[in-house]
Amino acid sequence: MSRVIGLTGDEAAAYAAKQSNVDVVAAYPITPQTIIVETFSEYVFNGEVHAEFICVESEHSAMSACIGASLAGARVFTATASQGLALMHEMLYIASGLRCPIVMAVANRALSAPINIHGDHSDMMGSRDSGWIQIYAENAQEAYDWIIQAFRIAEDHDVLLPVTVNLDGFILSHSLEGVEVQDDEEVSRFVSTRKPLFRVDPDRPITVGALCLTDYYFEVKRQQVEAFDKAFQVIEKVNKEYYELTGREYGTVDVYGVEDSEAAILCLGSTAGTAKAVAKNLRSKGRKVGVIKPWVYRPFPSEDLLEAVKGLKALAVLDRACSFGAPYGALCSDIASILYRNGSDLKIFNGIYGLGGRDITPSDIKVIFDEALEVARTGTVKEPIKFVGVRE
Amino acid sequence: MVTLKELTVEELFTSGHRLCAGCGAGIIARMTLKALRRPTIIVNATGCLEVASTIYPYTSWRTPWVHVAFENAAAVASGIEAAIKALKKRGAWNKEVDIIAFAGDGGTFDIGIQALSGALERGHDFLYICYDNEAYMNTGIQRSGATPHGAATTTSPAGTKIPGKPEFKKDFIGICAAHGIEYAATASPAYWNDYIRKVQRGLAVEGPAVIHVFSPCPLGMRHDSDKSIEIARLAVQTRYWPVYEVENGKYKLNIKVPRPKPIEEFLKLQGRFRHLFKPQFQHEIKRIQEWVDENWKRITELCGEA
């Protein structure tokens, strides 16, 4: 059974963790993630969960403690944002390298300097290659649904990788929405408890974190690559079971109206919601536009994305982070790569938008759709990278 | 005090590791594991002990052993301790275990002090052992917050103007004790039964405990490999390394040194202090002796011995 309750994105993340039989949470406060740890602390201090909450002295220690707890066989959850994620950076690679299936909510926020507390994706994009599965939620509902599924994906023995579920700072973290939540029992049955493949157990002593030099390091990394490949099947399986439980359908890529479209916007997270609303309006006026939103950013769902863009003549890829000095933003670079690999002649252009929480409005989106339709009509990209909504 | 006969013959830290001959860390690790009361999980900060004992696919550890990074042994131990508590609550962990974190002086005094302070303040049940060889020996002998005044390292060389490290050593046990933890102690591997008693005491404490143990380093302190224990003994007998414990805030001197040897006895066996014996730097030896005397006075006063 499910019911609809009012939750902010952060509360939805904490609620999902509460229902997911988490054993250990180690976290440090940082805007706009703080509500997650505050909410979870209430569960702990009111005796609603069996979890141990470690109120660490930094995000570096948060992730360090999460790694220790995960190696002991616990189900582990944490949350952070921005500078906190940056401070964890060293530990992110170790969490994935030691194959710790930690689940972390990231309430995406711009990185300093200049210091800014609002939403963009520079934090997660800065840790893009840290070996974590990366999922982006469009709304609080998706944050809730993906966090529950993330434990199943991370802890699957074919995967054993940490997972981040990203929710846009303030836009999702602090906005109250109606969220359809399942009964505790249902979620508990769905996620069960963690069954570790190995753990630091005195009955069967193992050494974890040994020195691997030129003779073995490369193979360890190759195994991580393989785990990312295997993750696709596991994500599909988990999505299917979750659909059977909840009726809410997920995949690696969310598409809206692309079947018959000439042009589309491709973006991550909450912006897709605005883009869908604008597309709906334009489509009612006979303009053939759609929206593509990768739910899963790592592993990059190349096949599903190629399938989604089939038939399009133009694609606007929106990045909410700068990749300084790079040919495109990170997401657009990935899209360009798979299109090239597939021999596609789809015309693309990149929109960099929303840095430091700058609003992206329906009229901004409409301008981008107009431009994409123009590119579809003429077959020419005039401006490969646009900065949307900035004062030049 | 334990006797040799009472010690287990079981070797949980096995031979075959690649630590240098005469390395204090290996001796300390072996003695520590002979002091265990029950199954124990080891957390090891990055450093000589870690790199030399677990070169994949080999390991010297017959206990569960975890290395995560340099600065976070105490935080990793916190996570393991919390996990075991939580797993016990849901019946997924059914045995009593102890947790020991090993870290060198760099990983403790400098880069790891925040994580250690946090773990001590939160009160996790674990024993933290800092093996102090008084510099970043693993990276090639750079000065740390634990390097003594006058010692030559690669980042505090014996220059023609500045003769080794200008600063003095941090009061590490004072810092730990200020957290209000139940047990903190210093030790020297030359006094093995005192050390083993302290490990046993530290493990028995419910909550965090800290041991700060002198660790001779033939390579970095530049002494002969067969002089390690002698140097560890001279450190105590010159009053350079007071051996004491702080139990619930109460200081107690464990090894009395009524007739201290002059500090030169300790310094002259080590190449890192060789430059101080040149005529133009002899006054630095006097400064070290003064520091030793003042530190001894401070500690013995705290111990109510003065």
Interface residues (C-beta under 8 A of the other chain):
Chain A: N21 D23 V24 A26 H50 A51 E52 I54 C55 V56 E57 S58 H60 S61 S64 A65 C66 I67 G68 A69 S70 L71 A72 G73 A74 V76 E90 M91 I94 L98 T193 V200 D201 P202 D203 P205 I206 T207 V208 G209 A210 L211 C212 L213 Y216
Chain B: P39 T40 I41 V43 N44 E50 V51 T54 I55 Y56 P57 Y58 T59 W61 R62 T63 P64 W65 V66 H67 V68 A69 E71 N72 A75 V76 A77 S78 G79 I80 A82 A83 I84 K85 A86 L87 K89 R90 A92 W93 K95 V97 Q114 A115 S117 G118 A119 E121 R122
